[in-house]
Amino acid sequence: MTDNQKNLILRLRKDGEGYKTIANTVGLSRDRVRSFCKSKNIAGFGAAAALNIEEQATDGSICPNCYLPIEQPTKGRKKKFCSEKCRREWWKNHPDKTSRSDEASYKLKCQSCGKEFISYGNRNRKFCSHECYIKSRFYEEGEYE
């Protein structure tokens, strides 16, 4: 069984799919899928397994992105994701979970190129990018182009 097949089984199981459906999708036998699910503690009916996975993801025993087990450190803060790659991918796929408020977003105009941009948390920004800052700071009008 490949890593891709394992990840697909875990994702389909989280969605509440049964062993037979997963086996047909992945291309393995139903018994092979069932034994894998038992080893990952997601056996039983599909809906119950989906709730079990959600519970494990919230308590920090499995990664909420790839559903693989997380080795927790003995000291310090508990890990929420198994890797930096999983953390970035999960936040990329769940932008609605961010706590940024619209109150701290400011619509400003770049002093160099005149383009409007949105600045989060800093209403005193003058440039939309580092490139525009460099143009304004070190080059005269029309020299950069």
DACOR-V401198 format. One record per residue. N is the residue number from 1. RES is the residue in one small letter. OMEGA is omega in whole degrees, 0 to 359 (NA if undefined). D_FIRST is the distance of its C-alpha to the first C-alpha in Angstrom with 2 decimals. Layout:
BEGIN
n=[N | N]
res=[RES | RES]
omega=[OMEGA | OMEGA]
d_first=[D_FIRST | D_FIRST]
END
This chain:
BEGIN
n=[1 | 2 | 3 | 4 | 5 | 6 | 7 | 8 | 9 | 10 | 11 | 12 | 13 | 14 | 15 | 16 | 17 | 18 | 19 | 20 | 21 | 22 | 23 | 24 | 25 | 26 | 27 | 28 | 29 | 30 | 31 | 32 | 33 | 34 | 35 | 36 | 37 | 38 | 39 | 40 | 41 | 42 | 43 | 44 | 45 | 46 | 47 | 48 | 49 | 50 | 51 | 52 | 53 | 54 | 55 | 56 | 57 | 58 | 59 | 60 | 61 | 62 | 63 | 64 | 65 | 66 | 67 | 68 | 69 | 70 | 71 | 72 | 73 | 74 | 75 | 76 | 77 | 78 | 79 | 80 | 81 | 82 | 83 | 84 | 85 | 86 | 87 | 88 | 89 | 90 | 91 | 92 | 93 | 94 | 95 | 96 | 97 | 98 | 99 | 100 | 101 | 102 | 103 | 104 | 105 | 106 | 107 | 108 | 109 | 110 | 111 | 112 | 113 | 114 | 115 | 116 | 117 | 118 | 119 | 120 | 121 | 122 | 123 | 124 | 125 | 126 | 127 | 128 | 129 | 130 | 131 | 132 | 133 | 134 | 135 | 136 | 137 | 138 | 139 | 140 | 141 | 142 | 143 | 144 | 145]
res=[m | t | d | n | q | k | n | l | i | l | r | l | r | k | d | g | e | g | y | k | t | i | a | n | t | v | g | l | s | r | d | r | v | r | s | f | c | k | s | k | n | i | a | g | f | g | a | a | a | a | l | n | i | e | e | q | a | t | d | g | s | i | c | p | n | c | y | l | p | i | e | q | p | t | k | g | r | k | k | k | f | c | s | e | k | c | r | r | e | w | w | k | n | h | p | d | k | t | s | r | s | d | e | a | s | y | k | l | k | c | q | s | c | g | k | e | f | i | s | y | g | n | r | n | r | k | f | c | s | h | e | c | y | i | k | s | r | f | y | e | e | g | e | y | e]
omega=[182 | 178 | 178 | 178 | 179 | 180 | 179 | 177 | 181 | 180 | 180 | 179 | 177 | 179 | 176 | 180 | 179 | 183 | 185 | 179 | 180 | 181 | 179 | 181 | 185 | 181 | 177 | 177 | 180 | 180 | 178 | 178 | 181 | 180 | 177 | 180 | 177 | 181 | 180 | 177 | 176 | 180 | 177 | 179 | 184 | 182 | 179 | 179 | 179 | 177 | 179 | 179 | 179 | 180 | 179 | 180 | 181 | 179 | 173 | 180 | 174 | 180 | 180 | 180 | 185 | 177 | 175 | 182 | 179 | 174 | 183 | 177 | 180 | 180 | 175 | 184 | 178 | 176 | 176 | 181 | 182 | 181 | 177 | 179 | 179 | 180 | 180 | 181 | 181 | 180 | 177 | 181 | 182 | 182 | 180 | 181 | 180 | 184 | 179 | 178 | 180 | 181 | 184 | 178 | 182 | 177 | 186 | 179 | 182 | 181 | 182 | 185 | 178 | 181 | 176 | 179 | 180 | 178 | 179 | 173 | 182 | 182 | 183 | 178 | 182 | 185 | 181 | 181 | 177 | 179 | 179 | 177 | 181 | 178 | 184 | 187 | 192 | 182 | 176 | 181 | 176 | 182 | 186 | 185 | NA]
d_first=[0.00 | 3.80 | 6.79 | 8.32 | 6.33 | 6.97 | 10.41 | 11.08 | 10.58 | 12.87 | 15.28 | 15.66 | 16.17 | 18.75 | 20.45 | 20.95 | 18.84 | 18.25 | 15.34 | 16.45 | 16.85 | 13.46 | 11.90 | 14.27 | 13.61 | 9.84 | 10.07 | 8.46 | 11.00 | 13.05 | 12.85 | 9.12 | 9.73 | 12.94 | 11.91 | 9.60 | 12.73 | 15.01 | 13.60 | 14.23 | 17.60 | 17.31 | 17.86 | 20.80 | 22.29 | 20.91 | 24.08 | 24.27 | 20.72 | 21.66 | 24.78 | 23.01 | 20.78 | 24.00 | 25.82 | 23.33 | 23.41 | 27.22 | 27.66 | 25.56 | 22.84 | 20.03 | 20.15 | 21.63 | 19.90 | 16.18 | 16.42 | 15.12 | 17.55 | 20.66 | 22.53 | 26.12 | 29.01 | 31.69 | 34.46 | 35.02 | 33.46 | 30.15 | 27.30 | 26.28 | 23.35 | 20.77 | 21.99 | 24.77 | 22.51 | 21.28 | 24.92 | 26.25 | 23.76 | 24.48 | 28.24 | 28.09 | 26.60 | 29.04 | 32.47 | 34.25 | 33.39 | 35.53 | 38.88 | 40.97 | 44.07 | 45.98 | 49.13 | 48.17 | 47.51 | 50.44 | 51.15 | 52.96 | 54.35 | 53.68 | 56.91 | 55.88 | 54.40 | 55.52 | 52.09 | 51.31 | 48.31 | 47.01 | 47.15 | 45.43 | 47.54 | 50.11 | 53.04 | 54.76 | 52.39 | 54.33 | 51.78 | 48.61 | 46.92 | 47.52 | 48.54 | 51.32 | 52.50 | 52.79 | 54.67 | 57.08 | 57.62 | 58.04 | 58.97 | 62.02 | 62.03 | 60.80 | 60.14 | 56.35 | 55.88]
END
